[in-house]
Amino acid sequence: MEPKKIAVVIPKYGLVGGAEGAAAALTEQLALDPALEIHVFANRWQAWSDRVSFHRIPLIRFPRFLTTISFACLAQKAIDRAGMDIIHAHDRMFRPHIYTMHGLPHRVWVKEVRKKRRMSLFDRSTAWVEKRMVSDGYCQYYLAVSSITRDIFLNEYQVDSGGVPVIHPGIDAVTAAPPEKDAARAEIFRKYSLPHAAPVILFVSMNFDIKGLDPLMAGLGRMKQLHPDQHFTLLIVGRDHQKKYERLAKQVGIDGQTVFTGLIPREEVHGIYRAGDVYAMLSKFDTFGMVVLEAMAEGLPVVVSGNVGAKDLIVEGVNGFVIDNPHDAEHVATALHHIIRDDVKRIMGRAALETSRHYTWERTAQKVKEIYLKILEKKQRV
């Protein structure tokens, strides 16, 4: 039997970024199945293996409002010429069979998360492509990366909820032995001159505002007021308006316990996780938050806001805490003070690691292949 030809559609494939990396990791896992022939339709890509064929889709970048429309149109034409059995889109286009929602409906993102008073021409054109994709009825499945994403999508669009399953992203299994982890932790402590007696609260992001560094600092400032003898270090990994957050750290009284690493290479991130004791991310909104799952896979308990999709994985008080109102500094302080205790972080860290083992790319790909099979069976019946 000839393998089924799968079109994977995304403007940027395998590059830096949550959606680009997640789409590539899933696609590479799917490509291991000899029953599938994977074709990626993208404008830019970084090839991860020779198991995937690439097709370049041009983009009209100026004027900017044509970017989404041009990619959607030109990708559809290229796919129609190539003759694909299934179209799996990771970005907005006109006629996919499956659309994986790495983000929110664009109108909701602009109005509710970015708090923009008016939608730009780019925003309106992007929202139009998305609405066309949903309204014409061609797309059969909308794969939500979290229950939050699913609920918001169903509130925005009146589609059959049975066609909107939640399929969480996965990660590659962490295989480092304890000596390797200890060595990586020691190297990070040496490199950034971290005090060995202080538990490390880790924050990793390229967008400090959206990912909730402000309420995290406020919560730690409150914790220091309530428990002045409690040692800790806030290790901030990433680059975004550092001067602003240096001032904020000083305002809340934790400047002497805050370390900024700046931007670091992707290959060094695992070492950063291994230097941490707790991972904290009090985002304004995050459809999933891959860093949360990555931290759990390194044995870190997590503290996230109720706006983070990865809260689906958290069992309250077992492998982490969910803070419904991240601006409640008292609540943030209480959760962090509890979780950084030696006995608590050790037990909850083991639970976080065990949770992460249920979320591999292999399992995610298997769930996606089950969706593929349903689409193929339906096509055969027509």
Backbone hydrogen bonds, N-H to C=O, Kabsch-Sander energy under -0.5 kcal/mol:
donor,donor_aa,acceptor,acceptor_aa,energy
4,K,35,A,-2.6
6,I,4,K,-0.6
6,I,37,E,-2.8
7,A,5,K,-0.5
7,A,86,I,-3.2
8,V,6,I,-0.6
8,V,39,H,-3.2
9,V,7,A,-0.5
9,V,88,H,-2.3
10,I,8,V,-0.5
10,I,41,F,-1.9
13,Y,44,R,-2.1
14,G,20,E,-1.5
21,G,17,G,-2.5
22,A,18,G,-2.6
23,A,19,A,-2.8
24,A,20,E,-1.7
25,A,21,G,-2.5
26,L,22,A,-2.4
27,T,23,A,-2.4
28,E,24,A,-2.8
29,Q,25,A,-1.5
30,L,26,L,-2.4
31,A,27,T,-2.2
32,L,29,Q,-1.1
33,D,30,L,-1.8
36,L,33,D,-2.0
37,E,4,K,-3.3
38,I,36,L,-0.6
39,H,6,I,-3.0
40,V,53,S,-3.4
41,F,8,V,-3.1
41,F,39,H,-0.5
42,A,40,V,-0.7
42,A,55,H,-2.0
43,N,11,P,-2.1
44,R,11,P,-2.3
46,Q,13,Y,-2.0
53,S,38,I,-2.2
55,H,40,V,-2.5
57,I,42,A,-2.3
61,R,59,L,-0.8
66,L,63,P,-1.9
67,T,64,R,-2.2
69,I,65,F,-0.5
70,S,66,L,-3.0
71,F,67,T,-2.0
72,A,68,T,-2.3
73,C,69,I,-2.5
74,L,70,S,-2.7
75,A,71,F,-2.5
76,Q,72,A,-1.8
77,K,73,C,-2.1
78,A,74,L,-2.1
79,I,75,A,-2.4
80,D,76,Q,-2.4
81,R,77,K,-2.0
82,A,78,A,-1.9
83,G,79,I,-2.1
85,D,5,K,-2.1
86,I,5,K,-1.7
88,H,7,A,-3.7
88,H,86,I,-0.6
89,A,87,I,-0.6
89,A,98,I,-3.1
90,H,9,V,-3.3
97,H,87,I,-1.9
98,I,87,I,-2.1
99,Y,141,Y,-2.2
100,T,89,A,-2.6
101,M,99,Y,-0.6
101,M,143,L,-2.8
102,H,100,T,-1.1
108,V,105,P,-0.5
109,W,105,P,-2.3
110,V,106,H,-2.4
111,K,107,R,-2.4
112,E,108,V,-2.9
113,V,108,V,-1.0
113,V,109,W,-0.9
114,R,109,W,-2.9
116,K,110,V,-2.4
124,R,120,S,-2.6
125,S,121,L,-2.3
126,T,122,F,-2.4
127,A,123,D,-2.6
128,W,124,R,-1.9
129,V,125,S,-2.1
130,E,126,T,-2.1
131,K,127,A,-2.5
132,R,128,W,-2.6
133,M,129,V,-2.3
134,V,130,E,-1.9
135,S,131,K,-3.0
136,D,132,R,-1.8
137,G,134,V,-1.0
139,C,133,M,-0.7
140,Q,97,H,-2.0
141,Y,97,H,-1.8
142,Y,163,G,-3.0
143,L,99,Y,-1.9
143,L,141,Y,-0.6
144,A,142,Y,-0.7
144,A,165,P,-2.6
145,V,101,M,-0.9
150,R,146,S,-2.0
151,D,147,S,-2.6
152,I,148,I,-2.3
153,F,149,T,-2.3
154,L,150,R,-2.6
155,N,151,D,-1.4
156,E,152,I,-1.5
157,Y,153,F,-2.7
159,V,157,Y,-1.6
163,G,160,D,-2.0
164,V,161,S,-1.7
167,I,144,A,-2.7
167,I,165,P,-0.6
171,I,359,Y,-1.2
175,T,173,A,-0.5
180,E,177,A,-0.7
181,K,177,A,-2.0
182,D,178,P,-2.7
183,A,179,P,-2.2
184,A,180,E,-2.4
185,R,181,K,-2.5
186,A,182,D,-2.4
187,E,183,A,-2.0
188,I,184,A,-2.0
189,F,185,R,-2.4
190,R,186,A,-2.2
191,K,187,E,-2.8
192,Y,188,I,-2.2
193,S,190,R,-0.8
194,L,189,F,-1.9
198,A,195,P,-1.3
201,I,199,P,-0.6
201,I,233,T,-3.1
202,L,200,V,-0.6
202,L,278,V,-3.2
203,F,235,L,-2.4
205,S,237,V,-2.7
211,K,207,N,-2.3
212,G,209,D,-1.3
213,L,208,F,-2.7
216,L,212,G,-1.4
217,M,213,L,-2.6
218,A,214,D,-2.3
219,G,215,P,-2.4
220,L,216,L,-2.2
221,G,217,M,-2.6
222,R,218,A,-2.1
223,M,219,G,-2.2
224,K,220,L,-2.3
225,Q,221,G,-1.6
226,L,222,R,-2.3
227,H,223,M,-2.8
230,Q,227,H,-2.1
231,H,229,D,-0.6
233,T,199,P,-2.4
234,L,257,Q,-3.2
235,L,201,I,-2.4
235,L,233,T,-0.7
236,I,234,L,-0.7
236,I,259,V,-3.1
237,V,203,F,-3.3
237,V,235,L,-0.6
238,G,236,I,-0.5
238,G,262,G,-1.4
245,Y,241,H,-1.5
246,E,242,Q,-2.2
247,R,243,K,-2.1
248,L,244,K,-1.9
249,A,245,Y,-2.3
250,K,246,E,-1.7
251,Q,247,R,-2.3
252,V,248,L,-2.2
253,G,249,A,-0.5
253,G,250,K,-0.7
254,I,249,A,-2.8
255,D,249,A,-0.8
257,Q,254,I,-1.8
258,T,255,D,-1.0
259,V,234,L,-2.9
261,T,236,I,-2.6
261,T,259,V,-0.5
262,G,236,I,-0.6
268,E,265,P,-1.8
269,V,266,R,-1.6
272,I,268,E,-1.5
273,Y,269,V,-2.4
274,R,270,H,-2.0
275,A,271,G,-0.8
275,A,272,I,-0.8
276,G,272,I,-0.7
276,G,273,Y,-1.2
277,D,200,V,-2.8
278,V,200,V,-1.7
279,Y,301,P,-2.4
280,A,202,L,-2.6
281,M,303,V,-2.6
282,L,211,K,-0.6
283,S,281,M,-0.6
284,K,210,I,-3.3
285,F,210,I,-0.7
286,D,307,N,-2.1
292,V,289,G,-1.4
293,L,289,G,-1.0
294,E,290,M,-2.5
295,A,291,V,-2.4
296,M,292,V,-2.2
297,A,293,L,-2.0
298,E,294,E,-0.7
298,E,295,A,-0.9
299,G,296,M,-1.9
300,L,295,A,-2.0
302,V,319,N,-1.5
303,V,279,Y,-2.5
304,V,321,F,-2.3
305,S,281,M,-1.5
306,G,323,I,-2.0
308,V,305,S,-1.5
309,G,286,D,-2.8
309,G,307,N,-0.5
310,A,288,F,-2.2
311,K,308,V,-2.1
312,D,309,G,-1.9
313,L,310,A,-2.0
314,I,311,K,-1.3
316,E,314,I,-0.7
317,G,320,G,-2.7
318,V,315,V,-2.8
319,N,315,V,-1.7
320,G,315,V,-0.8
321,F,302,V,-2.3
323,I,304,V,-3.2
323,I,321,F,-0.5
324,D,322,V,-0.8
328,D,325,N,-2.1
329,A,327,H,-1.5
331,H,328,D,-0.5
332,V,328,D,-2.3
333,A,329,A,-2.7
334,T,330,E,-2.2
335,A,331,H,-2.4
336,L,332,V,-2.5
337,H,333,A,-2.5
338,H,334,T,-1.8
339,I,335,A,-2.3
340,I,336,L,-1.7
341,R,338,H,-1.1
345,K,341,R,-2.9
346,R,342,D,-1.5
347,I,343,D,-1.7
348,M,344,V,-3.0
349,G,345,K,-1.8
350,R,346,R,-1.6
351,A,347,I,-1.7
352,A,348,M,-2.3
353,L,349,G,-2.2
354,E,350,R,-2.2
355,T,351,A,-2.3
356,S,352,A,-2.2
357,R,353,L,-1.1
358,H,355,T,-1.9
359,Y,356,S,-1.9
361,W,171,I,-1.2
364,T,360,T,-2.2
365,A,361,W,-2.8
366,Q,362,E,-1.8
367,K,363,R,-1.8
368,V,364,T,-2.0
369,K,365,A,-2.7
370,E,366,Q,-1.5
371,I,367,K,-1.2
372,Y,368,V,-2.3
373,L,369,K,-2.4
374,K,370,E,-1.6
375,I,371,I,-2.0
376,L,372,Y,-2.6
377,E,373,L,-2.5
378,K,374,K,-1.9
379,K,375,I,-2.1
380,Q,376,L,-1.9
381,R,377,E,-1.2
382,V,378,K,-1.0
